[in-house]
Amino acid sequence: MKKMRIKVGSVTYAMKAKAVLQRYGLRVQIIKTAKSMKNEGCGYAVIVPETDLNVAEILRREGVSALEMKWET
């Protein structure tokens, strides 16, 4: 099953993203990511299972900034 990894800049944004997406019935997991060389904040990501919902649009509408969104298998 595919899943989307949504990289965010802080644990606060990760928690907000999780709360928003759970309201849409999605099962969401927060993980700590490896530190990157770039100045991208604390290094957290939200993992969302494959869905027909436009996750990027939902988060944008709710004011959650994502640094990167990527589908993984």
C-alpha positions as CSV (number, residue, x, y, z in Angstrom):
1,M,0.0,0.0,0.0
2,K,1.3,3.4,-0.9
3,K,1.6,6.1,1.7
4,M,2.4,9.8,1.6
5,R,5.2,11.3,3.7
6,I,4.5,15.0,4.5
7,K,7.6,16.7,5.8
8,V,6.9,19.7,8.1
9,G,9.1,22.2,9.9
10,S,8.1,21.4,13.5
11,V,6.4,19.0,15.8
12,T,3.7,21.7,16.2
13,Y,2.9,21.6,12.5
14,A,3.0,17.8,12.6
15,M,0.4,17.7,15.4
16,K,-1.8,20.2,13.6
17,A,-1.6,18.3,10.3
18,K,-2.5,15.1,12.2
19,A,-5.5,16.7,13.8
20,V,-6.7,18.2,10.5
21,L,-6.4,14.9,8.6
22,Q,-8.0,12.8,11.3
23,R,-11.1,15.0,11.0
24,Y,-11.3,13.7,7.4
25,G,-11.1,10.1,8.7
26,L,-7.5,9.4,7.8
27,R,-5.2,7.4,10.0
28,V,-2.1,9.5,10.5
29,Q,1.3,8.8,12.1
30,I,3.9,11.4,13.2
31,I,7.6,10.4,12.8
32,K,10.8,12.2,13.5
33,T,13.0,12.4,10.4
34,A,16.7,12.4,10.0
35,K,18.3,15.8,10.3
36,S,19.0,17.2,6.9
37,M,21.8,19.6,6.0
38,K,19.3,22.3,5.2
39,N,17.8,24.6,7.8
40,E,14.3,23.0,7.7
41,G,13.4,23.0,11.3
42,C,13.1,20.1,13.7
43,G,12.6,17.3,11.2
44,Y,9.2,15.8,11.6
45,A,6.9,14.1,9.0
46,V,3.3,13.0,8.9
47,I,2.6,9.6,7.2
48,V,-0.8,9.2,5.6
49,P,-2.1,6.1,3.8
50,E,-3.2,6.3,0.2
51,T,-6.4,8.3,-0.3
52,D,-8.5,9.9,-2.9
53,L,-8.6,13.1,-0.9
54,N,-6.4,16.1,-1.9
55,V,-4.2,16.1,1.2
56,A,-2.1,19.0,0.0
57,E,-5.2,21.2,-0.5
58,I,-6.7,20.2,2.8
59,L,-3.5,21.2,4.7
60,R,-3.1,24.4,2.7
61,R,-6.7,25.5,3.5
62,E,-6.1,24.8,7.2
63,G,-2.8,26.8,7.3
64,V,-0.4,23.9,7.6
65,S,2.9,24.5,5.8
66,A,4.5,21.4,4.3
67,L,8.1,21.4,3.2
68,E,7.8,18.4,1.0
69,M,5.1,15.8,0.1
70,K,6.1,12.5,-1.4
71,W,4.4,9.2,-2.2
72,E,6.2,6.0,-1.0
73,T,5.6,2.3,-1.3
